[in-house]
Each structure stands twice: as C-alpha cells, then as structure tokens.
Amino acid sequence: MPVKAVLFDLDDTLLWDDRSVSEAFQATCRYASEATGVDEKELEAAVRREARALYETYETYGFTQMIGINPFEALWGKFERGEHSMFRKLQELAPGYRQSAWTKGLAALGVDSPGLGVQLAEMFPAQRRKLKYVYDETFAVLDELKQSYKLLLLTNGSPDLQQEKLDGMPELIPYFDAIVISGSFGEGKPSSKLFAHALEQVGVTAEEGVMIGDKLTTDILGANRIGMTSVWINRHGAIRNDEIVPSYEIESLTELPALIRAIEKA
C-alpha cells in the first residue's frame, strides 16, 4: 500500500508535554512547600484534583472536551485566539480558575491563604513557559521521513496555546507541509470532519495516510473511523482494552520509519 503522508499528533507524541507540566507543578509546589511546610506531592495532587473538579463545572467544559483542552492547559493558557465564542469565555474564566484551583488545593491541605494562591497561579504559567521538551528521537525521525513523505501535524487544542508550544520549539515547524489545530477548525479529534479537512491540506486520501499519536480515544479512534492506518505510540507500557484497536503499536518513534516501509510492502 503506498503511503504518501504521515500525520503526527503533537503533545506527548513529538513534544514531551507531560514532562513540562510535571516539572512546572514541581517547581511551583516546591515554592509553596518552602513557604508553608505542605508536602509538595500532596499539594500537586490536591491542585490537580481541585482544578479538574472546578473545570468540569464551567459552561465551557463540553466545548473544551470536544476541542481537546485539558484542565492543566487552562492553568496556563491565555485563550486569546480562536473565533468560537467559547474561547472568549475561557479567556474570561481562566484567571479566576487558576487562582481558585491553587487556593482550593492549599485549603485541602489546611492552608488558608488566598494571597499565596494568587501567587502560585501566576508562578505556574511562568514555569510552564520555561519548560520546552521534545523527545530525543523526534528530529531524527522527522528528518528521515521528510525525505519520502508529506508530513502533517494534527493537534487538538486552542489555537494560541498550541501555536505557543510550536513557537517554543520553532525547529519543528518547517518539517510540516500543513499544521491543523482543532480549535481553529471548530472540532477536535476524533472528528472525521477534522481528519478529512487535514487530509485535504496535503492532497491525500485516508488510504494514503498513516496517523501516529499517543491517545487511543482521539488519534487512533479518529484514524480508524476514516479507514486510515493508525499507529499508537505507547511509551509507558499502558494496557489497552479492545474497544479501540490501533493498526500498529510502537514504543518509540525510532520504530516508525521501518514500520512505514513495512506497511508499504504489505
């Protein structure tokens, strides 16, 4: 089967977003620990819990689920771009959301300090913006694939936040023949409409594309729905059920070039 295009997810496929978020939490919680004596890990767990619970109460929640914006992205995103009215609501809600999440997290550990909550709410975004990581193999694999295939980046999220992540790693951008962000399109993965739109940008059919991503419920399900070969990158040995079955599974991007060559010969 001829492969003409390779589609990549961004977060935790090419960019190591989980590491950036974890280290931002660690730095912020360490500061809080030094100020109050709370346990760093307990505070992180409490803030994550409070942030998620609060996030789900907002009228924007259904939209963020559909576009693919998680509670921890809202702890540092600005949401200044995007045509949908829900982006304006997110922009309005975000400062108070951040402050409440950190203040409630502290309160859960017995620390009543709204002032510190405000301080931590400002510190976390600053820390996150300093932390920019790609996986060790990302550029070498893109270098190899770029020689033979069109490359397309298909990422869920808000337009400004995903663009900010790319701008923080500008070496990534030139590899791609097209970049599609769900928040700009109006629907998120696994939307078949979004996948069809992405394929149109590089002029290939679903049968001529291969989708690589770390999330079964978005990357793999979306590719499967339109009949595209799907490759699940499972770096952490996660155990899946049989509800969503990828065409192939790999542990590292380094396996991808040889796998695509094998797919073409099949």
Wavefront OBJ file of the C-alpha trace (Angstrom):
o trace
v 0.000 0.000 0.000
v 1.562 3.334 -0.994
v 1.981 5.807 1.871
v 2.079 9.438 0.792
v 1.588 11.301 4.083
v 2.405 10.785 7.745
v 0.189 12.584 10.259
v 1.525 13.348 13.726
v -0.119 14.313 16.969
v 1.857 16.977 18.876
v 1.566 16.660 22.659
v 3.317 13.595 24.083
v 3.989 12.304 20.585
v 6.574 14.825 19.361
v 6.630 17.306 22.250
v 7.102 15.927 25.762
v 4.239 17.913 27.265
v 3.719 15.682 30.321
v 7.281 16.401 31.439
v 6.815 20.154 31.045
v 3.606 20.124 33.084
v 5.053 17.859 35.787
v 8.175 19.976 36.215
v 6.106 23.173 36.338
v 3.992 21.645 39.104
v 7.119 20.514 40.959
v 8.727 23.952 40.883
v 5.540 25.738 41.926
v 4.692 23.276 44.682
v 8.274 23.400 45.967
v 7.911 27.144 46.436
v 4.628 26.620 48.301
v 6.226 23.944 50.454
v 9.048 26.263 51.450
v 6.517 28.973 52.318
v 4.038 26.842 54.272
v 5.557 23.438 55.011
v 2.979 21.495 52.962
v 4.136 18.330 51.226
v 4.967 19.095 47.570
v 3.474 15.928 46.122
v 0.329 16.187 48.227
v -0.170 19.763 47.058
v 0.272 18.826 43.416
v -2.274 16.030 43.784
v -4.693 18.382 45.546
v -4.374 21.129 42.935
v -4.793 18.671 40.070
v -7.892 17.282 41.774
v -9.402 20.698 42.525
v -8.567 22.027 39.056
v -10.238 19.088 37.339
v -13.361 19.319 39.522
v -13.704 23.078 39.018
v -13.045 22.832 35.268
v -15.973 20.458 34.868
v -18.389 22.961 36.421
v -17.919 25.622 33.759
v -20.247 26.068 30.795
v -17.153 25.767 28.602
v -16.490 22.171 29.666
v -18.293 20.426 26.818
v -16.554 22.640 24.281
v -13.121 22.035 25.800
v -13.726 18.294 25.745
v -14.678 18.460 22.067
v -11.732 20.668 21.049
v -9.287 18.870 23.339
v -8.224 21.376 26.023
v -7.469 19.720 29.346
v -7.739 21.285 32.834
v -3.983 21.709 33.193
v -3.650 23.567 29.907
v -6.221 26.001 31.276
v -3.885 26.574 34.229
v -1.532 28.418 31.882
v -3.343 29.096 28.592
v -4.478 32.601 27.629
v -7.152 31.680 25.031
v -6.730 34.969 23.190
v -7.301 33.482 19.729
v -9.997 31.344 18.135
v -13.251 32.501 16.575
v -15.659 30.448 18.678
v -17.384 32.404 21.443
v -16.343 29.778 23.984
v -12.727 30.909 23.611
v -13.771 34.343 24.865
v -15.496 32.726 27.837
v -12.368 30.685 28.541
v -10.259 33.815 28.315
v -12.548 35.460 30.860
v -12.684 32.457 33.192
v -9.018 31.444 33.132
v -7.509 33.910 35.672
v -10.105 33.145 38.328
v -9.941 29.442 37.551
v -6.189 29.383 38.134
v -6.429 31.267 41.388
v -9.274 29.100 42.683
v -7.526 25.840 41.774
v -4.368 26.750 43.676
v -6.215 28.328 46.612
v -8.503 25.312 46.953
v -5.523 22.974 46.668
v -3.825 24.750 49.553
v -7.042 24.736 51.588
v -7.374 20.985 51.093
v -4.090 20.646 52.986
v -5.151 23.059 55.744
v -3.565 26.228 54.390
v -5.976 29.173 54.149
v -4.031 31.663 52.028
v -5.776 33.209 49.024
v -2.805 35.531 48.592
v -0.438 32.627 48.143
v -2.975 31.013 45.823
v -2.828 34.082 43.579
v 0.969 33.987 43.659
v 1.103 30.297 42.726
v -1.480 30.841 39.982
v 0.938 33.311 38.376
v 4.031 31.217 39.023
v 2.781 28.030 37.365
v 2.260 29.577 33.891
v 5.658 31.270 34.089
v 7.318 27.973 34.980
v 5.461 26.072 32.253
v 6.551 28.551 29.611
v 10.206 27.993 30.512
v 9.980 24.227 30.093
v 10.170 23.080 26.481
v 10.986 19.478 25.664
v 10.913 17.218 22.637
v 11.662 13.515 22.748
v 15.256 12.597 21.963
v 14.323 10.859 18.712
v 11.844 13.433 17.376
v 14.067 15.365 14.973
v 15.990 12.365 13.646
v 12.754 10.572 12.769
v 11.259 13.659 11.133
v 14.474 14.147 9.147
v 14.213 10.612 7.789
v 10.504 10.699 6.992
v 10.599 14.148 5.410
v 12.717 12.752 2.589
v 9.942 10.424 1.373
v 6.574 11.590 2.666
v 4.425 14.626 3.206
v 4.231 15.415 6.912
v 1.187 16.883 8.610
v 0.710 17.969 12.208
v -2.800 17.371 13.553
v -3.205 18.617 17.105
v -6.119 19.165 19.457
v -6.232 22.356 21.490
v -6.728 26.103 21.448
v -5.117 27.980 18.543
v -2.934 30.271 20.625
v -1.757 27.648 23.117
v -0.797 25.068 20.508
v 0.908 27.770 18.433
v 2.772 28.908 21.544
v 4.037 25.365 22.069
v 5.253 25.268 18.469
v 6.830 28.712 18.712
v 8.693 27.474 21.765
v 10.235 24.746 19.599
v 10.456 26.571 16.243
v 12.707 23.929 14.685
v 9.633 21.680 14.426
v 7.544 23.934 12.219
v 9.447 23.653 8.885
v 9.084 19.870 8.803
v 5.355 20.055 8.173
v 3.574 20.609 4.892
v 0.493 21.581 6.894
v -0.399 22.224 10.535
v -4.019 21.766 11.630
v -5.165 22.845 15.110
v -8.592 21.661 16.214
v -9.518 24.972 17.840
v -9.085 26.746 14.516
v -11.206 24.180 12.678
v -14.009 24.008 15.226
v -13.968 20.287 16.020
v -11.366 18.084 17.704
v -10.022 14.606 17.171
v -11.571 12.035 16.746
v -13.886 14.068 14.468
v -13.995 12.540 11.000
v -14.604 16.017 9.587
v -11.354 17.230 11.148
v -9.387 14.292 9.740
v -10.901 14.819 6.291
v -10.005 18.509 6.447
v -6.441 17.652 7.454
v -6.020 15.221 4.567
v -7.295 17.841 2.140
v -4.462 20.143 3.213
v -1.890 17.736 1.805
v -3.978 16.281 -1.006
v -4.047 12.631 0.016
v -6.740 10.053 0.732
v -7.219 8.237 4.030
v -5.749 5.092 2.473
v -2.571 7.017 1.626
v -2.029 8.341 5.154
v -0.681 6.992 8.436
v -1.635 8.612 11.770
v 0.720 8.467 14.764
v -0.413 9.504 18.233
v -0.363 8.623 21.914
v -4.107 8.782 22.644
v -6.391 5.935 21.656
v -9.583 7.955 22.143
v -8.553 10.778 19.806
v -5.657 9.942 17.481
v -6.320 6.245 16.948
v -10.126 6.308 17.015
v -10.236 9.202 14.565
v -7.896 7.481 12.111
v -9.761 4.180 12.419
v -13.099 5.840 11.711
v -11.995 7.105 8.307
v -10.083 3.976 7.313
v -6.593 5.360 7.871
v -3.734 3.220 9.179
v -3.223 4.100 12.850
v -0.053 3.784 14.910
v -0.324 4.038 18.683
v 2.863 5.196 20.395
v 2.741 3.588 23.817
v 5.880 4.716 25.605
v 4.788 3.696 29.079
v 3.500 0.181 28.521
v -0.157 1.083 29.013
v -2.616 -1.795 28.811
v -5.468 -1.171 26.412
v -8.803 -2.923 26.107
v -10.212 -3.966 22.762
v -12.650 -1.059 22.368
v -10.155 0.918 20.260
v -7.596 -1.174 18.410
v -4.711 0.514 16.581
v -3.409 -0.911 13.331
v 0.067 -0.990 14.903
v 1.684 -0.236 18.255
v 5.199 1.081 18.897
v 7.166 2.097 21.988
v 9.358 4.754 20.361
v 9.269 6.957 17.287
v 12.519 5.298 16.226
v 10.429 2.290 15.163
v 8.309 4.365 12.801
v 10.347 4.629 9.565
v 10.871 0.872 9.327
v 7.205 0.270 10.180
v 6.002 2.578 7.419
v 8.266 0.854 4.906
v 6.769 -2.469 6.016
v 3.241 -1.075 5.636
v 4.034 -0.059 2.072
v 5.227 -3.562 1.231
v 2.195 -5.263 2.767
l 1 2 3 4 5 6 7 8 9 10 11 12 13 14 15 16 17 18 19 20 21 22 23 24 25 26 27 28 29 30 31 32 33 34 35 36 37 38 39 40 41 42 43 44 45 46 47 48 49 50 51 52 53 54 55 56 57 58 59 60 61 62 63 64 65 66 67 68 69 70 71 72 73 74 75 76 77 78 79 80 81 82 83 84 85 86 87 88 89 90 91 92 93 94 95 96 97 98 99 100 101 102 103 104 105 106 107 108 109 110 111 112 113 114 115 116 117 118 119 120 121 122 123 124 125 126 127 128 129 130 131 132 133 134 135 136 137 138 139 140 141 142 143 144 145 146 147 148 149 150 151 152 153 154 155 156 157 158 159 160 161 162 163 164 165 166 167 168 169 170 171 172 173 174 175 176 177 178 179 180 181 182 183 184 185 186 187 188 189 190 191 192 193 194 195 196 197 198 199 200 201 202 203 204 205 206 207 208 209 210 211 212 213 214 215 216 217 218 219 220 221 222 223 224 225 226 227 228 229 230 231 232 233 234 235 236 237 238 239 240 241 242 243 244 245 246 247 248 249 250 251 252 253 254 255 256 257 258 259 260 261 262 263 264 265 266
